[in-house]
């Protein structure tokens, strides 16, 4: 856990993010959400990582037979 302080930047409050917690990319938008007394900071758009590489790892016959026998139970009417 790292400790830091808030400071004034113009008419806004600002917080210094310690180097060990800093984001690697400086050119990104962040979302700040308040949850009670806590502020949660996260990237505005989450990256999907190497999703195309993961898809490429599937065999050519993946799901060739479909999902198989997938019967759903009857539900009570609403």
Backbone as a chain_set.jsonl record, in Angstrom:
{"seq": "XXXXXXXXXXXXXXXXXXXXXXXXXXXXXXXXXXXXXXXXXXXXXXXXXXXXXXXXXXXXXXXXXXXXXXXXXXXXXX", "coords": {"N": [[0.849, -1.169, 0.0], [0.557, 2.19, -0.834], [1.12, 5.561, 0.209], [-0.143, 8.838, -0.304], [-0.694, 12.348, -0.999], [-3.335, 14.758, -1.425], [-3.575, 17.6, -3.604], [-3.955, 21.025, -4.718], [-4.881, 21.88, -7.984], [-5.275, 24.318, -9.985], [-8.666, 24.919, -9.958], [-9.306, 22.434, -9.099], [-9.026, 19.321, -7.268], [-6.15, 17.301, -6.996], [-4.247, 14.281, -7.285], [-1.215, 12.713, -6.602], [0.097, 9.973, -8.21], [1.948, 7.395, -6.985], [5.109, 6.191, -8.26], [5.389, 3.381, -8.241], [2.803, 2.53, -8.544], [1.907, 3.62, -10.864], [0.312, 4.017, -14.065], [1.343, 2.438, -17.089], [0.929, 3.5, -19.596], [0.73, 6.774, -20.666], [-1.0, 8.166, -22.217], [-3.939, 7.969, -21.902], [-7.414, 7.795, -21.071], [-9.004, 8.129, -17.936], [-11.364, 6.762, -15.599], [-13.019, 7.954, -12.797], [-14.556, 6.898, -9.933], [-16.753, 7.305, -7.207], [-17.089, 5.498, -4.255], [-18.632, 5.444, -1.52], [-16.457, 6.544, 0.918], [-14.299, 6.106, -0.679], [-12.277, 6.45, -3.626], [-12.258, 5.147, -6.828], [-10.079, 4.461, -9.388], [-9.724, 3.855, -12.781], [-8.822, 2.598, -16.084], [-10.563, 4.139, -18.819], [-11.432, 2.65, -21.016], [-11.297, -0.727, -21.15], [-8.689, -2.826, -22.153], [-8.551, -5.444, -24.581], [-6.51, -7.106, -24.721], [-4.526, -9.676, -26.16], [-6.586, -10.77, -27.903], [-7.154, -11.641, -30.529], [-5.013, -13.296, -31.029], [-5.572, -15.268, -29.184], [-7.951, -16.323, -30.238], [-6.894, -17.355, -32.595], [-5.604, -19.546, -31.636], [-7.447, -21.58, -31.415], [-8.518, -24.746, -32.686], [-9.155, -25.677, -36.147], [-11.455, -27.186, -36.303], [-12.947, -26.506, -34.147], [-15.857, -26.412, -32.271], [-17.22, -27.623, -34.367], [-19.129, -29.568, -34.274], [-21.152, -28.289, -33.09], [-22.893, -27.256, -30.117], [-23.667, -29.54, -28.946], [-25.882, -31.752, -27.131], [-28.027, -29.783, -25.608], [-30.234, -29.323, -23.502], [-32.664, -27.346, -21.998], [-34.057, -26.916, -18.768], [-37.559, -26.787, -17.993], [-39.096, -23.736, -17.132], [-40.778, -22.029, -14.493], [-43.691, -20.202, -15.229], [-43.843, -16.649, -15.511]], "CA": [[0.0, 0.0, 0.0], [1.315, 3.432, -0.913], [0.424, 6.734, 0.732], [0.106, 10.061, -1.045], [-1.523, 13.459, -0.535], [-4.011, 15.521, -2.46], [-3.137, 18.989, -3.718], [-4.799, 21.831, -5.579], [-4.406, 22.137, -9.334], [-6.31, 25.236, -10.45], [-9.838, 24.815, -9.078], [-9.56, 21.012, -8.887], [-8.114, 18.549, -6.432], [-5.345, 16.357, -7.763], [-3.528, 13.316, -6.464], [0.001, 12.176, -7.224], [0.131, 8.51, -8.185], [3.349, 6.975, -6.809], [5.696, 5.5, -9.41], [5.152, 1.927, -8.214], [1.402, 2.265, -8.898], [1.591, 4.395, -12.06], [-0.047, 3.33, -15.3], [2.453, 2.459, -18.033], [0.546, 4.347, -20.717], [0.393, 8.124, -20.22], [-2.003, 8.722, -23.131], [-5.174, 7.225, -21.732], [-8.41, 8.433, -20.233], [-9.333, 7.377, -16.733], [-12.665, 6.958, -14.983], [-12.94, 8.02, -11.345], [-15.86, 6.648, -9.331], [-16.787, 7.371, -5.755], [-17.783, 4.425, -3.549], [-18.542, 5.865, -0.121], [-15.293, 7.402, 1.143], [-13.206, 5.67, -1.534], [-12.277, 6.77, -5.039], [-11.71, 4.069, -7.647], [-9.548, 4.993, -10.642], [-9.45, 2.764, -13.731], [-8.847, 3.042, -17.475], [-11.919, 4.337, -19.338], [-11.733, 1.5, -21.856], [-10.423, -1.848, -20.829], [-8.113, -3.435, -23.346], [-8.903, -6.844, -24.741], [-5.288, -7.899, -24.761], [-4.227, -10.372, -27.407], [-7.743, -11.621, -28.149], [-7.046, -12.283, -31.838], [-4.072, -14.393, -30.859], [-6.267, -16.345, -28.467], [-8.846, -16.967, -31.199], [-6.076, -18.099, -33.549], [-5.173, -20.775, -30.994], [-8.469, -22.629, -31.523], [-8.347, -25.617, -33.849], [-10.096, -25.364, -37.232], [-12.719, -27.908, -36.11], [-13.546, -26.093, -32.874], [-17.316, -26.273, -32.294], [-17.746, -28.13, -35.638], [-20.327, -30.37, -33.979], [-22.099, -27.453, -32.351], [-22.804, -27.305, -28.658], [-24.1, -30.836, -28.446], [-27.232, -31.816, -26.562], [-28.147, -28.782, -24.564], [-31.65, -29.14, -23.201], [-32.902, -26.526, -20.824], [-35.208, -27.293, -17.946], [-38.691, -25.878, -18.075], [-39.172, -22.75, -16.05], [-42.118, -21.625, -14.054], [-44.131, -18.983, -15.924], [-43.834, -15.428, -14.673]], "C": [[0.896, 1.234, 0.0], [0.467, 4.571, -0.357], [0.807, 7.938, -0.104], [-0.807, 11.143, -0.497], [-2.229, 14.094, -1.719], [-3.45, 16.934, -2.468], [-4.064, 19.71, -4.674], [-4.096, 22.054, -6.912], [-5.472, 23.017, -9.995], [-7.464, 25.203, -9.465], [-10.184, 23.359, -8.763], [-8.614, 20.442, -7.848], [-7.368, 17.589, -7.346], [-4.649, 15.418, -6.79], [-2.331, 12.82, -7.261], [-0.049, 10.663, -7.096], [1.587, 8.094, -8.061], [3.832, 6.109, -7.978], [5.394, 4.005, -9.411], [3.716, 1.551, -8.551], [0.99, 2.926, -10.209], [1.191, 3.492, -13.226], [1.13, 3.45, -16.263], [2.179, 3.395, -19.2], [0.11, 5.709, -20.184], [-0.725, 8.728, -21.057], [-3.281, 7.906, -23.052], [-6.126, 8.023, -20.858], [-8.706, 7.515, -19.058], [-10.749, 7.701, -16.285], [-12.443, 6.96, -13.481], [-14.347, 7.87, -10.804], [-15.742, 6.735, -7.824], [-17.636, 6.21, -5.233], [-17.655, 4.729, -2.061], [-17.402, 6.848, 0.041], [-14.129, 7.06, 0.224], [-13.387, 6.182, -2.956], [-11.614, 5.626, -5.786], [-11.315, 4.663, -8.99], [-9.213, 3.808, -11.543], [-9.43, 3.325, -15.139], [-10.286, 3.134, -17.984], [-12.344, 3.172, -20.229], [-10.759, 0.397, -21.517], [-9.94, -2.491, -22.125], [-8.451, -4.921, -23.378], [-7.656, -7.719, -24.821], [-5.085, -8.523, -26.129], [-5.379, -11.305, -27.767], [-7.67, -12.318, -29.506], [-6.068, -13.446, -31.79], [-4.705, -15.575, -30.144], [-7.229, -17.077, -29.386], [-8.056, -17.819, -32.187], [-5.611, -19.432, -32.963], [-6.202, -21.899, -31.038], [-8.216, -23.469, -32.765], [-9.416, -25.289, -34.893], [-11.429, -26.081, -37.064], [-13.389, -27.573, -34.763], [-15.035, -25.813, -33.074], [-17.932, -26.769, -33.609], [-19.029, -28.931, -35.418], [-21.361, -29.564, -33.197], [-21.876, -27.596, -30.853], [-23.213, -28.657, -28.085], [-25.53, -30.768, -27.921], [-27.338, -30.853, -25.398], [-29.62, -28.503, -24.32], [-31.795, -28.339, -21.922], [-34.116, -27.039, -20.079], [-36.331, -26.299, -18.156], [-38.715, -24.965, -16.879], [-40.609, -22.455, -15.712], [-42.477, -20.312, -14.751], [-44.138, -17.787, -14.957], [-45.219, -14.87, -14.56]], "O": [[1.872, 1.305, 0.746], [-0.76, 4.541, -0.447], [1.945, 8.05, -0.561], [-1.616, 10.873, 0.39], [-1.785, 13.984, -2.862], [-2.916, 17.407, -1.464], [-4.868, 19.082, -5.362], [-2.907, 22.367, -6.973], [-6.465, 22.502, -10.509], [-7.271, 25.431, -8.271], [-11.251, 23.086, -8.214], [-7.548, 20.996, -7.58], [-7.907, 17.125, -8.351], [-4.488, 15.736, -5.611], [-2.438, 12.543, -8.456], [-0.216, 10.132, -5.997], [2.389, 8.406, -8.941], [3.05, 5.389, -8.597], [5.167, 3.422, -10.471], [3.432, 0.383, -8.817], [-0.163, 2.804, -10.622], [1.665, 2.363, -13.354], [1.838, 4.457, -16.253], [3.101, 4.014, -19.731], [-0.783, 5.788, -19.341], [-1.338, 9.711, -20.641], [-3.662, 7.234, -24.011], [-5.706, 8.819, -20.018], [-8.662, 6.291, -19.174], [-11.267, 8.783, -16.561], [-11.765, 6.082, -12.946], [-15.239, 8.633, -11.174], [-14.754, 6.294, -7.238], [-18.748, 5.972, -5.704], [-16.687, 4.323, -1.418], [-17.377, 7.881, -0.627], [-13.065, 7.67, 0.338], [-14.512, 6.33, -3.433], [-10.526, 5.185, -5.414], [-12.133, 5.299, -9.654], [-8.515, 2.88, -11.135], [-9.96, 4.41, -15.379], [-11.129, 2.312, -17.626], [-13.502, 2.756, -20.192], [-9.543, 0.576, -21.592], [-10.71, -2.671, -23.069], [-8.614, -5.562, -22.34], [-7.753, -8.937, -24.972], [-5.448, -7.93, -27.145], [-5.171, -12.508, -27.922], [-8.082, -13.472, -29.625], [-6.28, -14.467, -32.444], [-4.417, -16.732, -30.451], [-7.326, -18.304, -29.336], [-8.51, -18.897, -32.573], [-5.263, -20.348, -33.709], [-5.876, -23.046, -30.735], [-7.752, -22.954, -33.783], [-10.449, -24.701, -34.573], [-12.436, -25.641, -37.618], [-14.287, -28.285, -34.314], [-15.41, -25.049, -33.963], [-19.051, -26.38, -33.941], [-19.906, -28.96, -36.282], [-22.339, -30.122, -32.701], [-20.807, -28.003, -30.398], [-23.113, -28.884, -26.88], [-26.281, -29.844, -28.232], [-26.79, -31.1, -24.323], [-30.182, -27.555, -24.869], [-31.147, -28.61, -20.911], [-35.074, -27.529, -20.675], [-36.1, -25.128, -18.455], [-38.397, -25.365, -15.759], [-41.519, -22.609, -16.527], [-41.642, -19.412, -14.846], [-44.404, -17.922, -13.762], [-45.423, -13.85, -13.901]]}, "num_chains": 1, "name": "protein.A"}
